Amino acid sequence: MPPYPRHVKQGTLRVAAGDVSWRPTWGLRRPTYAIHEKVRAVHFRAPGRAEWNVKKGGTAFGVITIPQFTVIVASTDRGVLEFTVPVIDADLVTTVLRSEPRAVN
């Protein structure tokens, strides 16, 4: 949903003092998108074909640990936001998304 990107993009989700924003990793102009929508429902799903470059967990060469990722699907009144995050961070992100709507700065 506008103004957020329509396609999967790598970026950083910033969570600080009730403020949630996302910024793409790559690009010349990297706008920061504040997330102010009230989240009505949160669901999880495994990364699918749309998230082709997301790590599925396990080990590389039997030694290097690769984190497992999950997709958080957040339903709002305006549409759906999806966040692909490491499983270890999923509880933090869902707690913040479920909190009261943040004020628009």
N, C-alpha and C positions, 0 to 999 in steps of 0.2 A: 504494500500500500504506500502511496506517496506520503512523505518525501523520501522514503527509504529505498535503497537499491532493489531492483526487481530480480536480480540474479545473485547467485551465491558469490560472495566476495570475502576475502580474508581481511580481518581487521581486529581491532582491540575494543573490548567491552570494558568501559570504565565505570566502576561502582564506588562512589565516595559520598558519605554523609547524605544518603537518600537521593543523590543525583545519579542518574544512569545515562550514559551516552555511548555511542559507538562511532569509531573512526576507521576508515579503510586503511590497510597497510600500504597499498601501492597506489600510485597515480601522482600527477603533477599537482592537481588541486584536490586536497583530501579534506572535504568538509566533515565536521563533526555533527552527528545527528543526535539530538537530545531525545530521549524516550520518555514521553509524558503520558501515554495512554494508560488507562486503567485496564489491567489484565483481568479478564473474566474467568479464564480457565487455562491451566497449564498441563500439557501432556508431554510425554517423551516418546521418541521413536529412534530406531537404529538409523545410522547414516545410510542413505540409499545411493542410487546411481547419480543423482544430482550433486551429491557431495563426493565426487569421484576421488579427490585427493586427500580425503580425511583419513587419518590413521585409524586402523581397526583394532589396535592393541596388540600385545604379544611381545616378542623379542626379535631383534635383528642379530643375525649370526649367533643366536643362542645366548647372547651376552647383554646387548644393549636393550633396556626396557623401553618399549614404545607405549605411550599412553593410549588409553581407549577413549573414544569420544562418543557423545550422545547428542541428539538433536532435541532442543527444547522448543516446543510449539506453544506459543502464547497467543491465545485468542483475545481480541479486543473488540470494541464496538465498531471500529473502522476496518478491521481485517485481521490478518494473522502475521505474526512476527516469528521467525525461526532463527534460533541461535545454535550453532554447532560448538559445543564446549567440551573440555575434558571432563570425564565422569567425576573426577575428584572435585571439580568446581560446580557441578550441577546443583547441589543443595544451596550454595551461596547465591547463585544466579536466580533460582526459582524463589528463594526467600525475598530477595530484593524486588523481583517482578511482581510478586503477590502483595507487596506492601502498598500503602495508600499512594494515590497518584502524586507525582512530584509537581511542584509549582513550575510554571513556565518562566524562565529567566529572560 
